[in-house]
Amino acid sequence: MIACVTFETSKVVEPALYYEVNRAHIIHYVKDPDSESGMVYDSFRRRVCERLRDESPREVELVMHNERVSDFSVMLRTVLSIIQAENRGEEGCEIYVNISSGSPEYAAAAAVASMMVPGTIPFSVGTREYTVPADRIRDVYFVDGEPVGLTMSTYPPRAMPVYAIDMPEEHLIRGLRILSERNDSRLSVTSGRMVQALKEAGLWYRDTETDDPERKANQRQTEAVYYQRDFISKWLRNGWIVKDELRNRYVLTDSGRTAIGTFYTD
């Protein structure tokens, strides 16, 4: 598991215990360990390490990364390098990336890095109980009777660097939605039926039509090959569908349902 530690412990420790990780990469930043702020930050890191050692049912290897957590580019480089190093290590290793703890820059970079490396598992955790009870919120987050929050003032904004992540091809998402709708309606999803539905939706870009009755059989065979090549193989490669052997049809995975629920929803 990869996680960032600033002012949280439970958001790092509890998911590590849940997933029963055997290695935890802890990203943190202490510029001056002898300063008051440095000692405060490091106390959270030490507490996370203590809890992982004491509470984990298995031995956990702890790997520290002292990097500037407020710098998006540094965080992206750090998380990517950890993921790539782990991918070159133990075969079949599951890499969990915690995007709920640490700085906003880390969370954004960790999410982007996870999407760049297939097979990485980003996750978030919600807060069940806060350390500040409701009756003390005014004491902690209000100043002179006005709500302020944890931050009193800020530095000027810093624009984050932009990394291009291509959206999935539109015809693949809209075609996948057709497959989903036909499955949900218990309609046929044979190649012939799907090709006809794709044509009606304006998503079939191959020139396969013929008016010659003698060539109709060849047309259906050709279209089945193109459907496999242009849609099925790409859906499979993206992890959006799996073959349901019992029903002998392709069905959407959770990732596929997320894709059609996110992109080109108009």
C-alpha positions in Angstrom: 0.0 0.0 0.0 1.1 3.6 -0.7 -0.1 6.3 1.6 0.8 9.8 2.7 1.1 10.8 6.3 0.6 14.4 7.5 -2.0 14.7 10.3 -3.8 11.4 10.0 -3.2 8.0 11.5 -6.4 6.0 11.3 -7.0 6.8 7.6 -3.6 5.2 6.9 -3.6 2.3 9.4 -7.1 1.0 9.2 -7.2 0.4 5.4 -3.7 -1.2 5.6 -5.1 -3.6 8.2 -8.2 -4.2 6.1 -6.2 -5.2 3.0 -3.6 -7.1 5.2 -0.8 -5.4 3.3 2.7 -6.9 3.7 4.5 -3.6 2.6 3.6 0.0 3.3 5.2 2.9 1.5 4.8 5.9 3.8 5.3 9.3 2.1 5.9 12.1 4.5 7.9 15.3 4.7 10.0 16.7 7.5 12.3 19.5 6.5 13.8 20.1 9.9 13.4 17.2 12.3 14.6 19.4 15.2 12.1 22.1 14.7 8.7 22.2 16.6 6.7 21.7 13.4 9.1 18.9 12.3 8.7 17.0 15.5 4.9 17.4 15.3 4.7 16.0 11.7 7.1 13.2 12.6 5.1 12.2 15.6 2.2 11.3 13.3 4.5 9.2 11.0 6.0 7.4 14.1 2.5 6.7 15.4 1.4 5.2 12.1 4.5 2.9 12.0 3.9 1.8 15.6 0.3 0.9 15.0 1.1 -1.0 11.8 3.7 -3.0 13.7 1.5 -3.7 16.7 -1.9 -4.2 15.1 -1.2 -6.0 11.8 -1.8 -9.7 11.9 1.2 -10.1 9.6 4.7 -8.6 9.5 4.6 -5.3 7.6 7.7 -3.9 5.9 7.7 -0.1 6.3 9.4 1.9 3.6 9.8 5.7 4.2 9.8 8.4 1.5 10.7 11.8 2.8 9.5 14.0 -0.1 7.8 17.4 -0.3 4.2 16.5 0.0 3.0 20.0 -1.0 4.5 19.7 -4.5 2.2 17.9 -7.1 5.1 17.1 -9.5 7.2 15.6 -6.7 4.3 13.6 -5.5 3.5 12.3 -9.0 7.1 11.3 -9.5 7.3 9.6 -6.1 4.0 7.6 -6.4 4.8 6.6 -10.0 8.3 5.4 -9.1 6.9 3.3 -6.2 4.3 1.7 -8.4 6.7 0.9 -11.2 9.3 -0.5 -8.7 6.6 -2.7 -7.1 5.4 -3.9 -10.6 9.0 -5.1 -11.3 9.1 -7.0 -8.1 6.7 -9.8 -6.9 4.6 -11.2 -9.7 0.9 -10.7 -9.2 1.4 -8.1 -6.5 -1.7 -6.0 -5.7 -0.8 -2.3 -5.2 -3.2 -0.3 -3.2 -3.0 3.5 -3.3 -4.6 5.5 -0.5 -5.9 8.8 -1.8 -7.7 9.8 1.5 -4.8 10.7 3.6 -2.0 13.3 3.3 -1.9 16.6 1.4 -4.3 17.6 -1.5 -1.3 17.6 -3.9 -0.5 14.0 -2.9 -4.1 12.9 -3.3 -4.4 14.4 -6.8 -1.0 13.0 -7.9 -1.8 9.6 -6.4 -5.1 9.4 -8.3 -3.5 10.4 -11.6 -0.6 8.0 -11.1 -3.0 5.1 -10.4 -4.8 5.7 -13.6 -1.5 5.8 -15.6 -0.6 2.2 -14.5 -3.2 -0.5 -15.2 -3.9 -2.9 -12.4 -3.2 -0.3 -9.6 -6.0 -0.1 -7.1 -6.7 3.4 -5.8 -9.1 3.7 -2.8 -10.5 6.2 -0.4 -11.9 5.8 3.1 -14.6 7.9 4.8 -14.5 9.2 8.3 -16.8 7.3 10.7 -16.0 9.4 13.8 -14.1 12.7 14.2 -11.6 13.6 17.0 -13.4 16.9 17.5 -16.9 16.3 19.0 -19.7 18.5 17.6 -20.0 20.5 20.9 -16.3 21.7 20.5 -16.4 22.6 16.8 -17.0 26.3 17.6 -14.1 26.3 20.0 -11.7 24.8 17.3 -12.9 26.1 14.0 -14.5 29.5 14.9 -12.6 32.8 15.5 -14.4 35.7 17.2 -17.6 33.9 16.7 -17.1 33.5 12.9 -16.5 30.1 11.1 -12.9 30.0 9.8 -11.9 26.3 9.7 -8.5 24.8 10.2 -6.7 27.3 7.9 -6.5 31.0 9.0 -4.8 32.3 5.8 -3.2 30.9 2.7 -0.3 31.5 0.3 -1.0 32.6 -3.3 -2.4 29.9 -5.5 0.0 27.7 -7.5 -1.2 26.2 -10.8 -0.7 22.5 -11.0 1.1 21.1 -14.1 -1.3 19.5 -16.6 -0.8 15.9 -17.8 -2.9 14.7 -20.7 -5.0 11.7 -19.9 -7.1 10.8 -23.0 -10.8 10.1 -22.5 -12.0 6.8 -23.9 -13.2 6.8 -27.5 -16.8 7.9 -27.7 -18.0 5.1 -30.0 -16.6 2.5 -27.5 -18.5 4.0 -24.6 -21.7 4.5 -26.4 -21.5 1.0 -27.9 -20.8 -0.4 -24.4 -23.9 1.4 -23.2 -25.9 -0.3 -25.9 -24.6 -3.7 -24.8 -25.5 -2.9 -21.2 -29.0 -1.8 -22.1 -29.6 -4.9 -24.2 -28.3 -7.1 -21.4 -30.5 -5.3 -18.9 -33.6 -5.7 -21.2 -32.7 -9.4 -21.9 -32.4 -8.7 -25.6 -30.1 -10.6 -27.9 -26.5 -9.5 -27.9 -25.3 -11.7 -30.7 -22.9 -10.0 -33.1 -25.6 -9.6 -35.7 -28.0 -7.9 -33.3 -25.3 -5.8 -31.8 -24.0 -4.6 -35.3 -27.6 -3.7 -36.2 -28.0 -1.7 -33.0 -24.7 0.0 -33.5 -25.7 1.0 -37.0 -29.0 2.4 -35.8 -27.1 4.5 -33.2 -24.7 5.8 -35.8 -21.7 4.0 -34.2 -20.8 1.6 -37.1 -18.1 3.2 -39.3 -17.3 0.2 -41.5 -18.6 0.2 -45.1 -20.0 -3.3 -45.1 -23.5 -2.8 -46.7 -24.4 -4.7 -49.8 -27.6 -5.1 -51.8 -26.5 -8.4 -53.4 -28.5 -11.2 -51.9 -25.7 -13.6 -52.7 -23.2 -11.5 -50.7 -25.4 -11.1 -47.6 -24.0 -14.1 -45.8 -20.4 -12.8 -46.4 -21.5 -9.4 -45.1 -22.7 -10.9 -41.8 -19.5 -12.8 -41.4 -17.4 -9.8 -42.2 -19.4 -7.6 -39.8 -19.0 -10.2 -37.0 -15.2 -10.0 -37.5 -15.2 -6.2 -37.4 -17.5 -6.2 -34.3 -15.0 -8.4 -32.6 -12.0 -6.3 -33.7 -13.5 -2.8 -33.3 -15.5 -3.3 -30.1 -15.3 -6.6 -28.2 -11.5 -6.8 -28.2 -11.1 -3.2 -27.1 -13.8 -3.6 -24.3 -11.9 -6.7 -23.1 -8.6 -4.9 -23.2 -10.0 -2.1 -21.1 -11.5 -4.5 -18.6 -15.0 -3.3 -19.3 -16.6 -6.7 -20.1 -16.2 -10.4 -19.3 -17.6 -13.5 -20.9 -20.5 -14.9 -18.9 -20.1 -18.6 -19.8 -23.4 -19.6 -18.3 -25.4 -17.2 -20.5 -22.9 -17.3 -23.3 -22.8 -13.5 -23.6 -20.5 -10.6 -22.7 -21.5 -8.6 -19.6 -20.2 -5.4 -18.1 -17.7 -5.4 -15.2 -17.9 -2.8 -12.4 -15.3 -0.9 -14.4 -17.4 -1.0 -17.5 -20.5 0.3 -15.6 -18.3 3.1 -14.1 -17.2 4.0 -17.6 -20.7 4.3 -19.1 -21.9 6.2 -16.0 -19.0 8.7 -16.3 -18.4 9.4 -20.0 -20.6 10.8 -22.7 -23.8 10.7 -20.6 -25.7 13.2 -22.6 
